[in-house]
Each structure stands twice: as C-alpha cells, then as structure tokens.
Amino acid sequence: VMGLPSGMWLLVAGLLAIAGYHWVGGVHLAVREHEALTVANRATDFPVGHASATVGFEGWRARPIWNVLVFSADEPPSTRGLVRIDAHSGDVIEQYVEPINAEE
C-alpha cells in the first residue's frame, strides 16, 4: 500500500494513537492558583490564615485538580483542611476539615 513497509504503517498508527491521547487529555487550566485559593477560602466555615495550593492530575485523561491546604487564621491555628477543586470548572470536588491538637 503506497510503497511503505508494513512496519512503517504500524509506527504511523502508534504515533497517531499517542497524538489522539494527548489531544483528548489536554484540558484547559481555567482556574489559576489565586482563584483556587479564593474558592477554598469560601468553601471552609472558618477564616483562613495560611494556605498552600498545588495542582495534581487525576484519571486517565489527567484532569487537573487543585489541592489546597488551608489553616485557620488564629495563632496557633486550631483547624486545618484540604479542599480539592476542579481546575477546569472551579467546582469544589471534596473537602476535609479537622481540628489541630496542640498536644501533638
């Protein structure tokens, strides 16, 4: 077929499959770090002092997820939490909040 060896067609098919996966998996990062911190602040029922955000990827399409670690504003912080935010839509996926024991 068109004068190319069959091994070359297998290589072309493999490269097209990889390109298709990258095209399907490419999700726009619509929510940036500052907005993720703001969403996490609104999602908690305590005033947030220190916070840290990192983006991770989940699922076979590598969907971007912000993982925001938040601490209460009192000194020393009495509460901490983790808020997970969809970096494409800005929706809160899940959150976990717990008190911090001073005796630890």
LINDAVEN-V508665 format. One record per backbone hydrogen bond with DSSP energy under -0.5 kcal/mol. CO is the residue of the C=O (numbers start at 0). NH is the residue of the N-H. E is the energy in kcal/mol with one decimal. If there is no record, write none. Layout:
BEGIN
co:nh:e
CO:NH:E
CO:NH:E
END
This chain:
BEGIN
co:nh:e
0:3:-1.4
4:7:-0.8
4:8:-1.3
5:9:-1.8
6:10:-1.9
7:11:-2.4
8:12:-2.5
9:13:-2.3
10:14:-2.5
11:15:-2.4
12:16:-2.1
13:17:-2.2
14:18:-2.4
15:19:-2.4
16:20:-2.2
17:21:-2.2
18:22:-2.1
19:23:-2.5
20:24:-2.5
21:25:-0.9
24:26:-1.1
27:29:-1.6
29:31:-0.6
31:35:-2.3
32:36:-2.4
33:37:-1.8
34:38:-2.6
35:39:-2.4
36:40:-2.0
37:41:-2.0
38:42:-1.7
39:43:-1.0
46:72:-2.0
49:70:-2.4
51:68:-3.0
53:66:-3.1
55:64:-2.9
57:62:-2.5
58:61:-1.4
62:57:-2.0
63:86:-2.0
64:55:-3.2
65:67:-0.6
65:84:-2.7
66:53:-1.8
66:68:-0.6
67:69:-0.6
67:82:-2.7
68:51:-2.3
69:80:-2.5
70:48:-3.3
77:99:-2.8
78:71:-2.6
79:97:-2.7
80:69:-2.8
81:95:-2.4
82:67:-3.0
82:84:-0.5
83:92:-3.0
83:93:-1.1
84:65:-3.4
85:89:-2.4
86:29:-0.6
86:30:-2.6
90:85:-2.8
90:92:-0.6
93:83:-3.1
95:81:-2.8
97:79:-2.6
98:100:-0.6
100:103:-1.1
END
